[in-house]
Amino acid sequence: QVQLVESGGGLVQAGGSLRLSCVASGSIFSIEAMGWYRQAPGKQRELVASIPNSGLKNYADSVKGRFTISRDNAENTVYLQMNSLKPEDTASYYCNADLRMSLMSQSTAYWGRGTQVTVSS
């Protein structure tokens, strides 16, 4: 009943930019935090960036200064602006939201199905 849909992935050359978007929809009472994770083949999924309701943004060290996370709370949308892309950024990028479906529901993590980002050199 809750769906997260990512978009904006693609193939770019090193040094290029992409902007990922994720829209959460369905039975959503409130969203506590949203973020982006990525997973390369054979590697663990890792946090790229997150933005809780406090507004304090968190970034992996590897993307600081290059990526920017932002939220549009009214639209239940999170964005990831990715600049100065490197081949090592190549991965499937997954949207995450910690949300409650109702006032009586506990906050639960939901995930999108991922969007592929490939950076060539």
Secondary structure, DSSP 8 states (H G I E B T S, - for coil): -EEEEEE--EEEETT--EEEEEEEEES-SEEEEEEEEEE-TTS--EEEEEEETT---EE-GGGTTTEEEEEEGGGTEEEEEE-S--GGG-EEEEEEEEEESSTTS--EEEE---EEEEEE-
